[in-house]
Amino acid sequence: MITPASLAEKVIAWSSLRVSAGESDFDSLLMVAEAVVVYVSSLQMVEDLPAGEPLPPSVELGMVMLASRMYRRRNSPTGIDTITADGVTYVTRYDSDIASMLRLDSPQVG
């Protein structure tokens, strides 16, 4: 399983963030990464993996994308992403790509 620290580093690379360990922004990112690791670890598809088997690449990418979105959301407590002359854009609460990679729409048995 991917560690929160390595997930945070992958998010930095994925999002081209300028965040370094020891900075308060990195601590916020690490908090998000920890939550994503705990959440994904609890998914049935991950629990069913044999011990020691690495995560499928799609699950790892889904974790990076989910953590990136959640980290970006910290600057918009009301969910507003941008305000332009055309109106307001909100941070999406559902991302079909993330849902597909983490199989969030699949029926869960148990």
C-alpha positions in Angstrom: 0.0 0.0 0.0 1.2 3.5 -0.8 2.2 5.6 2.3 0.7 9.0 3.0 4.1 10.6 2.5 4.7 9.0 -0.9 1.1 9.9 -1.9 1.8 13.5 -1.0 4.9 13.5 -3.1 3.0 12.0 -6.1 0.3 14.7 -5.6 3.0 17.4 -5.7 4.4 16.0 -9.0 0.9 15.4 -10.5 -0.3 19.0 -9.7 3.0 20.7 -10.2 2.7 22.2 -6.7 5.5 24.1 -5.1 5.3 22.6 -1.7 8.1 21.2 0.4 8.2 19.0 3.5 8.2 21.1 6.7 5.9 23.8 5.3 2.4 24.2 6.6 1.0 23.6 3.1 2.8 20.2 3.0 1.3 19.4 6.4 -2.1 20.1 5.0 -1.4 17.9 2.0 -0.1 15.1 4.2 -3.3 15.3 6.3 -5.3 14.9 3.0 -3.0 12.0 1.9 -3.5 10.2 5.2 -7.3 10.4 4.8 -7.2 9.2 1.2 -5.0 6.2 2.2 -7.3 5.2 5.0 -10.4 5.6 2.8 -9.0 3.7 -0.2 -7.6 1.0 2.2 -11.2 0.4 3.3 -12.5 -0.2 -0.2 -13.4 -3.9 -0.8 -11.3 -4.1 -4.0 -8.2 -3.1 -2.0 -9.1 -5.3 1.0 -9.4 -8.3 -1.4 -5.9 -7.9 -2.7 -3.5 -10.6 -1.5 -1.1 -9.4 1.2 2.0 -7.7 -0.3 0.5 -7.3 -3.7 0.9 -3.8 -5.1 -2.1 -1.6 -5.9 -3.2 -1.6 -9.5 -1.9 1.5 -11.3 -5.5 2.7 -11.8 -6.1 2.7 -8.1 -2.9 4.5 -7.4 -3.7 7.2 -10.0 -7.2 7.5 -8.5 -5.7 8.1 -5.1 -3.5 10.8 -6.5 -6.4 12.5 -8.3 -8.6 12.3 -5.2 -6.0 13.7 -2.9 -5.2 16.5 -5.5 -8.9 17.4 -5.6 -9.3 17.3 -1.8 -6.2 19.4 -1.3 -7.4 22.0 -3.8 -10.7 22.1 -2.0 -9.1 23.4 1.3 -8.9 26.9 -0.2 -12.6 26.9 -1.0 -14.6 26.1 2.1 -17.8 27.0 0.4 -17.0 25.0 -2.7 -16.4 27.9 -5.0 -13.5 27.4 -7.3 -13.5 30.6 -9.4 -15.7 33.7 -9.9 -15.7 35.2 -13.3 -17.9 37.6 -15.3 -19.7 34.5 -16.6 -20.6 33.3 -13.1 -19.4 31.0 -10.4 -17.5 27.7 -10.9 -17.7 25.2 -8.1 -15.3 22.5 -7.1 -16.8 19.3 -8.4 -18.0 16.9 -5.7 -18.2 13.9 -8.1 -15.5 13.0 -10.5 -16.4 10.1 -12.8 -12.7 9.3 -13.6 -11.8 8.9 -9.9 -15.0 6.9 -9.3 -14.0 4.6 -12.2 -10.5 4.1 -11.1 -11.5 3.4 -7.5 -14.6 1.4 -8.5 -16.7 3.6 -6.3 -19.9 3.0 -8.4 -19.5 -0.8 -8.3 -21.9 -2.7 -6.0 -20.2 -3.5 -2.7 -20.9 -6.9 -1.1 -20.6 -7.3 2.6 
